[in-house]
């Protein structure tokens, strides 16, 4: 049996305002049993001690929620789940290619692959499609056909994302059933040595719901969250089961995690389990290593060497031993929400806990985090945009050392605004904040202990996603905006507010770091125009060598106008040049009823293999000559 380590950390935003004098609050919680120290962290040790820890956490949290009309810990859990994002090594190149032959998924860190709904290996396209996985021979385009359709039997398994390398297809999804293991994150691994007779070689499952994953070479890392029924634990005499996992390389059944292996962070306890599974695809007989933590992750970032898990936590003023400080926090203080970061070393499918850090404020997404030269950078927003008092929003950059202690900081940037996008690139960083205009900040990290703002550009609109063109130019994807007058608050006179308009893409020149310039911009459609790239970086296709930029988009021009892909030529002499628009929708779509857009023909990804561009929806794959953009072939799916 392999070694298993488990840790507990917070899963939700604990909004504690003040200690109330109710019976629950005034009773002294029972003392936690003396923990057994393992891997520099105390362990839960027993089911009884788990209840003690959860009770102490519940006592701390219920005071605030009772004053706000919520329901204590369970309300905190619901709040966290509703507000957490849905659904990582220096990125020193702007391309999202696996070479000159075919495109790869647009990832945050070169060498750290991210799962997606579509992948290619230069000959075949692998697509998650309506509960199935399709394998399509895509190249050459005139021979395009579906060679395999992977169905999953009883429909208890639903594929979500996948990875592909030269030897394996890895399908990640979730299962739901009525057994004691209600839901799992399931991974099915296939041997690709004979693609037309593909064989399943391994399965793994982690109890819980899929958060994210990364693949670094032959090492695969899976991250799942599992909800913990605190009410049942506290009120029932039956012992609540510990989280479980399964690996067909080891045995066919599920293995439960013992409480003697469950660790927790003093002062940071929450009612969820987070499980990290790691395996080495080159060692199929070696069992998956599973680490489980009581507490759910919200965002993850991975470099080639480390995994970081970030969660939001309200600063309750706890001492390291878990006891409360004699501290009364202002009621409804949004400035007291912090982000905790947990660091794990990665090596060939194994994870080793390295330490914990904490910074003020909350993060936007995975791009708010970065590792460079042994330091970890993180961008946060503290407070609320709509507040005009001391708790109005402020934005911050923190630099943490290898032990996750704050080594440098840059705080109180753009008061009254919030972060819309961040991109770290080596010794530079770029951050966009927004409320009425779009300030693009150029950040300097040459001295990690003293980060600086080098320059700032204010323009209408904002960027939801920043992508490097090269070391001196950044592409921004977001929305245009106009500032319009409105009556001000009583006693303050007239004011203005911003209304977003069509989609905006722009190239920013940052060669003069003190005076960044918007070199080129392109406005697509009117208000209501949307693109997956604004919410999911994997929807972007970009190749600097090919001067190629493409993404899916739904265009509104007063009314519905277009759904498909926009394909641009992009260079630093002429800017954006629209090459073509590709749509799989029927030309008979009623422009007054955009709900008539066929979902199965909604554009999802654009990729290329050699000199052929492929546009993909669930119903169609169309192939186009990259030189002329003429359509070469069209394959209808799910017929």
Number of C-alpha atoms within 10 A of each C-alpha: 5 10 8 13 23 27 24 26 27 28 29 29 25 30 24 25 26 18 18 16 10 9 8 14 16 11 10 10 15 11 11 16 15 11 16 14 12 14 13 12 19 19 27 29 19 16 16 15 19 22 16 19 24 18 18 19 21 22 19 24 27 26 24 24 19 13 14 13 9 15 17 20 26 19 17 24 20 13 15 20 16 10 11 17 14 12 11 27 20 19 22 13 15 20 24 20 22 15 11 13 15 19 24 24 25 22 20 25 21 21 17 18 23 22 21 22 21 25 24 24 17 19 16 21 23 25 22 22 20 14 16 18 23 23 22 22 21 26 18 15 22 12 12 20 18 19 14 16 16 13 14 13 7 6 12 12 22 21 24 21 21 24 23 22 13 9 15 19 21 22 24 28 20 20 19 16 11 7 7 7 17 11 21 25 27 27 22 17 21 19 17 17 12 9 16 13 11 16 15 14 13 17 18 23 25 31 27 28 21 22 21 22 22 23 22 21 16 15 18 21 24 23 25 23 27 25 18 21 12 19 10 12 18 17 8 10 8 9 11 14 15 16 25 20 22 22 21 17 16 15 10 11 11 17 14 13 19 18 19 16 20 25 27 23 22 18 21 23 25 29 26 25 27 29 30 23 22 25 24 22 20 12 14 14 12 14 19 27 19 26 24 27 27 30 27 30 29 24 24 22 23 29 23 21 16 19 23 26 21 26 25 27 26 24 20 23 17 16 12 12 10 17 15 13 11 9 12 13 15 12 13 14 16 19 21 24 23 23 22 24 22 19 22 18 17 20 16 18 22 20 23 15 20 17 17 17 16 19 24 25 24 26 26 18 21 21 21 22 26 27 29 19 12 12 19 21 24 23 29 25 29 26 26 20 17 12 12 11 10 10 19 18 25 23 25 22 25 24 27 23 18 16 15 21 17 18 18 19 19 17 16 13 18 19 20 22 25 24 27 21 25 26 24 27 22 18 15 19 21 21 24 27 28 23 22 22 21 23 23 25 24 22 24 21 20 12 10 22 17 14 21 19 17 16 18 21 18 18 16 17 26 29 27 21 22 26 23 22 22 15 15 14 20 20 20 25 25 26 26 25 22 14 16 11 10 11 11 12 9 7 6 8 9 11 12 13 15 17 15 18 19 22 28 21 22 20 25 22 21 21 12 12 18 15 15 21 19 19 15 17 16 17 14 21 22 20 19 18 23 21 23 17 20 20 15 13 20 22 25 23 24 29 19 18 11 14 14 19 21 26 24 28 26 23 22 21 14 12 16 21 17 23 25 25 24 20 23 19 19 23 17 13 8 10 17 21 14 14 16 15 16 20 22 22 21 11 9 7 16 13 15 11 10 16 11 13 18 14 12 17 21 22 28 22 26 27 25 24 24 16 14 23 25 24 24 26 24 20 20 20 24 23 27 20 17 18 9 9 16 13 16 14 16 18 18 14 17 13 4
